[in-house]
Amino acid sequence: MNDFLPTGAFLGQLATARASYSLPAGAREATREVAYAILGLLFPHFNSNPAPTKDQLDLEFIRVKLLLNDLLGDFIQKCHCPADDITERFLNNLPEVYALLMEDAQAILDSDPAAENLDEVIFAYPGFFANAVYRIAHVFHEAGVEIFPRLLTEFGHHRTGIDIHPGAKIGRRFVIDHGTGVVIGATTVIGDDVKIYQGVTLGAMSVSKDLAAVKRHPTIEDSVVIYSNATILGGQTVVGSNSVIGGNVWLTESVPANSVVTRRSEVKVRSPHDPTDWIEYHI
């Protein structure tokens, strides 16, 4: 078999495409470095020097600022803001981000009998990690920065299997238990004290591209619990406060406050003489 040799025309096509590429070299690696720098500043659990002095913390803060200024310049062509202005806005929001994350960690500790202390939650719980990266990314999304917030949450997705769009609006004391396979769409609105389990999808009904600016994902009000593998779709779908959505539920319409929505399994008791083969599957 002959080796493939690209034609000059094809290589020229690739060269033209690359000429219009404007993202920084190593954008994914740089985003990961920034994410860990911010997390390491906030939490010693993500820092190679977990007990720094005040002077060392000052240096870490300056490092975060320099990393952001250096990286953001390549992502802000359309938001018409200098990189240092966006960096300053983010750093001014950092105390609120930290407060939200400490509430999230405490809520996980309070709600999960398997969690023994806050250090375990912050260090080892994928739901906390994904939510921490989301809360950082959301500040940049709200500032109008393109691509960079998405790279941040995709870093969290890659690390945890939890996919949270940076545009989603998530309230206080948010708990993701286990978390693998969770999907939270861009226009999702989640209230306070919500808990969701693995495999939950908060998604959109099929819409055309020209409706991209329309709310497409559901609203989850305060104190809702959504159990594993439930799917809730649609921008007009509202799950009322204090509701419980059972595992494997498929929901495309609103339910009022205090609802309990379940998917009933059918139970059949077979006779030993029943010739029907109920359990032999060939997969």
The 8 nearest C-alpha neighbors of each residue, nearest first, counted from 0:
[[1, 2, 3, 4, 5, 6, 9, 7],
 [2, 0, 3, 4, 5, 6, 7, 9],
 [1, 3, 4, 0, 5, 6, 7, 9],
 [4, 2, 1, 5, 0, 6, 9, 7],
 [3, 5, 2, 6, 1, 7, 9, 10],
 [6, 4, 3, 9, 7, 10, 8, 2],
 [7, 5, 9, 8, 10, 4, 11, 3],
 [6, 8, 10, 9, 11, 5, 12, 4],
 [9, 7, 11, 6, 10, 12, 5, 13],
 [10, 8, 12, 6, 11, 7, 13, 5],
 [9, 11, 13, 7, 12, 8, 14, 6],
 [10, 12, 14, 8, 9, 13, 7, 15],
 [13, 11, 9, 15, 10, 14, 8, 16],
 [14, 12, 10, 16, 11, 15, 17, 9],
 [13, 15, 11, 17, 16, 12, 10, 18],
 [16, 14, 18, 12, 13, 17, 11, 19],
 [17, 15, 13, 14, 18, 19, 12, 20],
 [16, 18, 20, 14, 19, 15, 13, 21],
 [17, 19, 15, 16, 20, 14, 21, 13],
 [18, 20, 17, 16, 21, 15, 14, 22],
 [21, 19, 17, 18, 22, 16, 23, 15],
 [22, 20, 19, 23, 73, 18, 74, 17],
 [21, 23, 73, 20, 24, 26, 74, 25],
 [24, 22, 26, 73, 25, 21, 70, 74],
 [23, 25, 26, 22, 29, 27, 28, 21],
 [24, 26, 28, 27, 29, 23, 30, 22],
 [27, 25, 29, 23, 24, 28, 30, 22],
 [28, 26, 30, 29, 25, 31, 150, 154],
 [27, 29, 31, 25, 30, 26, 32, 33],
 [28, 30, 32, 26, 31, 27, 25, 33],
 [31, 29, 27, 33, 32, 28, 26, 34],
 [30, 32, 34, 28, 29, 33, 35, 27],
 [33, 31, 29, 35, 30, 34, 36, 28],
 [32, 34, 36, 30, 31, 35, 37, 29],
 [35, 33, 31, 37, 36, 32, 30, 38],
 [34, 36, 38, 32, 37, 33, 39, 31],
 [35, 37, 33, 39, 34, 38, 32, 63],
 [38, 36, 40, 34, 39, 35, 33, 41],
 [39, 37, 35, 41, 40, 36, 42, 45],
 [40, 38, 46, 45, 36, 42, 37, 41],
 [39, 41, 37, 38, 42, 36, 59, 60],
 [42, 40, 38, 39, 37, 97, 43, 45],
 [41, 43, 39, 44, 38, 40, 45, 46],
 [42, 44, 49, 46, 45, 39, 50, 41],
 [43, 45, 42, 122, 46, 49, 39, 121],
 [46, 44, 39, 43, 42, 38, 35, 47],
 [47, 45, 39, 43, 48, 49, 44, 42],
 [46, 48, 49, 45, 43, 39, 44, 50],
 [47, 49, 46, 50, 51, 43, 39, 45],
 [50, 48, 43, 46, 47, 51, 44, 45],
 [51, 49, 48, 52, 43, 46, 47, 55],
 [52, 50, 55, 48, 49, 56, 53, 54],
 [51, 53, 55, 54, 56, 50, 57, 48],
 [52, 54, 56, 55, 57, 51, 58, 50],
 [55, 53, 57, 52, 56, 58, 51, 59],
 [56, 54, 58, 52, 57, 53, 51, 59],
 [57, 55, 59, 53, 58, 54, 60, 52],
 [56, 58, 54, 60, 55, 59, 53, 61],
 [59, 57, 55, 61, 56, 60, 62, 54],
 [60, 58, 56, 62, 61, 57, 55, 63],
 [59, 61, 57, 63, 58, 62, 56, 64],
 [60, 62, 64, 58, 59, 63, 65, 57],
 [63, 61, 59, 65, 64, 60, 66, 58],
 [64, 62, 66, 60, 61, 65, 36, 67],
 [63, 65, 61, 67, 62, 66, 68, 60],
 [64, 66, 62, 68, 67, 63, 69, 61],
 [67, 65, 63, 69, 64, 68, 62, 70],
 [68, 66, 70, 64, 69, 65, 71, 63],
 [69, 67, 65, 82, 71, 66, 70, 83],
 [68, 70, 66, 67, 71, 65, 72, 82],
 [71, 69, 67, 68, 72, 66, 73, 29],
 [72, 70, 74, 73, 68, 82, 67, 69],
 [71, 73, 82, 74, 70, 75, 69, 68],
 [72, 74, 71, 22, 75, 23, 70, 21],
 [75, 73, 71, 72, 145, 76, 144, 147],
 [76, 74, 78, 77, 144, 72, 73, 71],
 [75, 77, 78, 74, 79, 73, 72, 80],
 [78, 76, 75, 79, 145, 144, 143, 74],
 [77, 79, 75, 143, 80, 76, 144, 142],
 [80, 78, 77, 76, 75, 81, 143, 82],
 [81, 79, 78, 82, 84, 85, 75, 76],
 [80, 82, 84, 83, 85, 79, 72, 75],
 [83, 81, 85, 72, 68, 84, 71, 86],
 [82, 84, 86, 85, 81, 68, 87, 67],
 [85, 83, 87, 81, 82, 86, 88, 80],
 [86, 84, 88, 82, 87, 83, 89, 81],
 [85, 87, 83, 89, 88, 84, 90, 82],
 [86, 88, 84, 90, 85, 89, 83, 91],
 [89, 87, 85, 91, 86, 90, 84, 92],
 [88, 90, 92, 86, 91, 87, 85, 93],
 [89, 91, 93, 87, 92, 88, 86, 64],
 [90, 92, 88, 89, 93, 87, 94, 95],
 [93, 91, 89, 90, 95, 94, 96, 88],
 [92, 94, 96, 90, 95, 91, 97, 89],
 [95, 93, 97, 96, 92, 98, 91, 90],
 [96, 94, 98, 97, 93, 92, 99, 91],
 [97, 95, 93, 99, 94, 98, 100, 92],
 [96, 98, 94, 100, 95, 99, 93, 101],
 [97, 99, 95, 101, 100, 96, 94, 102],
 [100, 98, 102, 96, 97, 101, 95, 103],
 [99, 101, 103, 97, 102, 98, 104, 96],
 [100, 102, 104, 98, 103, 99, 105, 97],
 [103, 101, 105, 99, 172, 100, 104, 106],
 [102, 104, 172, 100, 106, 173, 101, 105],
 [105, 103, 101, 107, 106, 102, 100, 120],
 [104, 106, 108, 102, 107, 103, 109, 101],
 [105, 107, 109, 103, 108, 104, 172, 110],
 [108, 106, 104, 110, 105, 109, 174, 111],
 [107, 109, 105, 106, 114, 110, 111, 104],
 [108, 110, 106, 107, 111, 105, 112, 114],
 [111, 109, 107, 108, 106, 112, 174, 114],
 [110, 112, 113, 114, 108, 107, 109, 176],
 [113, 111, 114, 110, 109, 108, 115, 107],
 [112, 114, 111, 115, 108, 110, 116, 107],
 [115, 113, 108, 111, 112, 116, 120, 119],
 [114, 116, 113, 119, 108, 117, 112, 120],
 [117, 115, 118, 119, 114, 108, 120, 105],
 [118, 116, 120, 119, 121, 104, 108, 105],
 [117, 119, 121, 120, 116, 122, 44, 123],
 [118, 120, 122, 117, 123, 116, 121, 115],
 [121, 119, 117, 124, 118, 123, 122, 104],
 [122, 120, 118, 119, 123, 117, 124, 127],
 [123, 121, 119, 120, 44, 118, 124, 45],
 [122, 124, 119, 120, 121, 125, 128, 118],
 [123, 125, 120, 126, 127, 121, 122, 128],
 [126, 124, 128, 127, 159, 129, 123, 178],
 [127, 125, 175, 129, 124, 128, 178, 130],
 [126, 128, 130, 125, 124, 129, 131, 121],
 [129, 127, 125, 131, 130, 126, 132, 124],
 [130, 128, 155, 132, 126, 131, 127, 125],
 [129, 131, 133, 127, 128, 132, 134, 126],
 [132, 130, 128, 134, 133, 129, 127, 100],
 [131, 133, 135, 129, 130, 134, 155, 152],
 [134, 132, 130, 136, 131, 135, 152, 165],
 [135, 133, 137, 131, 136, 132, 130, 96],
 [134, 136, 132, 133, 137, 138, 131, 96],
 [137, 135, 148, 133, 139, 138, 134, 165],
 [136, 138, 165, 140, 134, 139, 135, 133],
 [139, 137, 141, 140, 136, 135, 142, 89],
 [140, 138, 142, 136, 141, 137, 144, 148],
 [141, 139, 137, 143, 142, 138, 144, 148],
 [140, 142, 138, 143, 139, 137, 166, 144],
 [143, 141, 139, 140, 144, 138, 85, 78],
 [144, 142, 140, 141, 78, 145, 139, 75],
 [145, 143, 140, 75, 139, 142, 78, 74],
 [144, 146, 147, 74, 143, 75, 148, 140],
 [145, 147, 149, 148, 150, 74, 144, 151],
 [146, 148, 150, 149, 145, 151, 74, 144],
 [149, 147, 136, 151, 150, 146, 140, 139],
 [148, 150, 146, 152, 151, 147, 153, 165],
 [151, 149, 153, 147, 148, 152, 154, 146],
 [150, 152, 148, 154, 149, 153, 136, 147],
 [153, 151, 155, 154, 149, 150, 133, 156],
 [152, 154, 156, 150, 155, 151, 157, 149],
 [153, 155, 151, 157, 152, 156, 150, 158],
 [156, 154, 152, 129, 158, 153, 157, 159],
 [157, 155, 153, 161, 160, 162, 159, 154],
 [156, 158, 154, 155, 159, 160, 153, 161],
 [157, 159, 155, 156, 154, 160, 129, 125],
 [160, 158, 156, 161, 125, 157, 155, 129],
 [159, 161, 179, 156, 180, 157, 158, 162],
 [162, 160, 156, 181, 159, 179, 180, 178],
 [161, 163, 182, 156, 181, 183, 160, 164],
 [164, 162, 183, 182, 165, 161, 152, 133],
 [163, 165, 185, 166, 184, 167, 183, 162],
 [166, 164, 137, 167, 136, 133, 148, 140],
 [165, 167, 185, 164, 137, 140, 186, 168],
 [168, 166, 185, 187, 186, 165, 164, 188],
 [169, 167, 188, 189, 187, 166, 170, 186],
 [170, 168, 189, 188, 190, 167, 171, 173],
 [171, 169, 191, 190, 189, 173, 168, 172],
 [170, 172, 191, 173, 99, 192, 103, 169],
 [173, 171, 103, 192, 102, 106, 191, 174],
 [172, 174, 103, 193, 171, 192, 194, 170],
 [175, 173, 194, 107, 176, 193, 195, 103],
 [174, 176, 126, 195, 178, 196, 194, 177],
 [175, 177, 196, 178, 126, 174, 195, 197],
 [178, 176, 197, 179, 196, 175, 126, 125],
 [177, 179, 197, 176, 175, 126, 181, 196],
 [180, 178, 160, 197, 161, 181, 177, 198],
 [179, 181, 198, 160, 161, 197, 178, 182],
 [180, 182, 198, 199, 161, 197, 178, 179],
 [183, 181, 200, 162, 163, 201, 161, 199],
 [184, 182, 163, 201, 164, 200, 162, 202],
 [185, 183, 202, 187, 164, 186, 201, 216],
 [184, 186, 167, 166, 164, 187, 165, 183],
 [187, 185, 167, 216, 214, 184, 215, 166],
 [188, 186, 216, 167, 217, 184, 185, 218],
 [187, 189, 218, 168, 169, 167, 219, 186],
 [190, 188, 169, 219, 170, 218, 220, 168],
 [191, 189, 221, 170, 220, 219, 169, 193],
 [190, 192, 170, 171, 221, 193, 172, 222],
 [193, 191, 222, 172, 173, 221, 171, 194],
 [194, 192, 222, 223, 173, 191, 224, 221],
 [193, 195, 174, 224, 175, 173, 225, 223],
 [196, 194, 225, 175, 224, 226, 176, 174],
 [195, 197, 227, 176, 226, 175, 178, 199],
 [198, 196, 178, 227, 179, 177, 181, 199],
 [197, 199, 228, 180, 181, 227, 179, 200],
 [200, 198, 228, 181, 229, 197, 227, 230],
 [201, 199, 182, 230, 202, 181, 231, 183],
 [202, 200, 183, 231, 232, 184, 182, 230],
 [201, 203, 232, 216, 184, 200, 231, 183],
 [204, 202, 233, 216, 232, 215, 205, 234],
 [203, 205, 233, 232, 206, 202, 215, 216],
 [204, 206, 203, 207, 233, 215, 232, 202],
 [207, 205, 204, 210, 208, 203, 211, 215],
 [208, 206, 209, 210, 205, 211, 204, 213],
 [207, 209, 210, 211, 206, 212, 205, 213],
 [208, 210, 207, 211, 212, 206, 213, 205],
 [211, 209, 213, 208, 212, 207, 206, 215],
 [210, 212, 208, 209, 213, 207, 215, 214],
 [211, 213, 210, 214, 209, 215, 186, 208],
 [212, 214, 210, 211, 215, 234, 186, 209],
 [215, 213, 234, 186, 216, 212, 235, 187],
 [216, 214, 234, 203, 233, 213, 186, 217],
 [215, 217, 234, 187, 203, 233, 202, 186],
 [218, 216, 234, 236, 233, 187, 237, 232],
 [217, 219, 188, 237, 187, 189, 220, 236],
 [218, 220, 189, 238, 237, 190, 188, 217],
 [219, 221, 240, 190, 239, 189, 238, 218],
 [220, 222, 190, 191, 240, 223, 192, 193],
 [223, 221, 192, 241, 193, 240, 191, 224],
 [222, 224, 241, 193, 242, 221, 240, 243],
 [223, 225, 194, 243, 195, 193, 244, 226],
 [226, 224, 244, 195, 243, 245, 196, 194],
 [225, 227, 246, 245, 196, 195, 244, 229],
 [226, 228, 246, 196, 197, 198, 229, 199],
 [227, 229, 198, 199, 247, 246, 230, 197],
 [228, 230, 247, 248, 199, 246, 227, 249],
 [231, 229, 200, 249, 199, 248, 250, 201],
 [232, 230, 250, 201, 251, 249, 200, 202],
 [233, 231, 202, 203, 251, 204, 201, 217],
 [234, 232, 203, 216, 204, 236, 217, 215],
 [233, 235, 215, 216, 217, 214, 236, 203],
 [234, 236, 233, 237, 217, 253, 252, 215],
 [237, 235, 253, 217, 252, 233, 234, 251],
 [238, 236, 253, 218, 217, 219, 239, 235],
 [239, 237, 219, 254, 253, 220, 218, 255],
 [238, 240, 256, 255, 220, 254, 242, 237],
 [239, 241, 256, 220, 221, 242, 222, 223],
 [240, 242, 222, 257, 223, 256, 221, 239],
 [243, 241, 257, 258, 223, 240, 259, 256],
 [242, 244, 259, 224, 223, 225, 245, 258],
 [245, 243, 225, 260, 259, 226, 224, 261],
 [246, 244, 261, 226, 260, 248, 243, 225],
 [245, 247, 226, 227, 229, 248, 228, 244],
 [248, 246, 229, 228, 249, 245, 262, 227],
 [247, 249, 229, 262, 246, 245, 230, 261],
 [250, 248, 230, 229, 231, 247, 251, 232],
 [251, 249, 231, 252, 230, 248, 232, 229],
 [252, 250, 232, 231, 233, 236, 249, 253],
 [253, 251, 236, 250, 254, 237, 235, 233],
 [252, 254, 237, 236, 238, 255, 251, 235],
 [253, 255, 238, 239, 237, 258, 252, 256],
 [256, 254, 239, 258, 257, 238, 253, 240],
 [255, 239, 257, 240, 258, 242, 241, 254],
 [258, 256, 242, 241, 240, 255, 239, 259],
 [259, 257, 242, 256, 255, 260, 243, 254],
 [258, 260, 243, 242, 244, 261, 257, 245],
 [261, 259, 244, 245, 258, 243, 262, 248],
 [262, 260, 245, 263, 248, 244, 259, 246],
 [263, 261, 248, 264, 247, 245, 260, 246],
 [262, 264, 261, 265, 248, 266, 245, 247],
 [263, 265, 266, 262, 261, 267, 247, 246],
 [266, 264, 263, 267, 262, 268, 261, 269],
 [265, 267, 264, 268, 263, 269, 277, 262],
 [268, 266, 269, 265, 277, 270, 264, 273],
 [269, 267, 266, 270, 271, 265, 273, 277],
 [270, 268, 267, 273, 271, 272, 277, 275],
 [269, 271, 273, 272, 268, 274, 275, 267],
 [272, 270, 273, 269, 274, 268, 275, 276],
 [271, 273, 270, 274, 269, 275, 276, 268],
 [272, 274, 270, 275, 271, 269, 276, 277],
 [275, 273, 272, 276, 271, 270, 277, 269],
 [276, 274, 273, 277, 269, 272, 278, 270],
 [275, 277, 278, 279, 274, 273, 280, 269],
 [278, 276, 275, 279, 280, 269, 274, 273],
 [277, 279, 276, 280, 275, 281, 269, 274],
 [278, 280, 276, 277, 281, 282, 275, 274],
 [281, 279, 278, 282, 277, 276, 275, 274],
 [280, 282, 279, 278, 276, 277, 275, 274],
 [281, 280, 279, 278, 277, 276, 275, 274]]
